């Protein structure tokens, strides 16, 4: 297991939660869909970091699902 990646993920998650609470961003309608759209970006970075370009392709394909779910959530909030 890559302890650096795990540590970075835990620290980043904690910082995001704290930021959402302090700035009251969690009360805005677009906060969580935008957060959902950011998840694949972390996986892209980790795949590039490990120099596994086959994994990068797979993460891109799965990332499209996350992006489409975020777009659908944003569109549903706009109605």
Secondary structure, 3 states (H helix, E strand, C coil): CCHHHHHHHHHHHHHHHHHHHHCCHHHCCCHHHHHHHHHHHHHHHHHHHCCCHHHHHHHHHHHHHHHHHHHHHHHHHHC
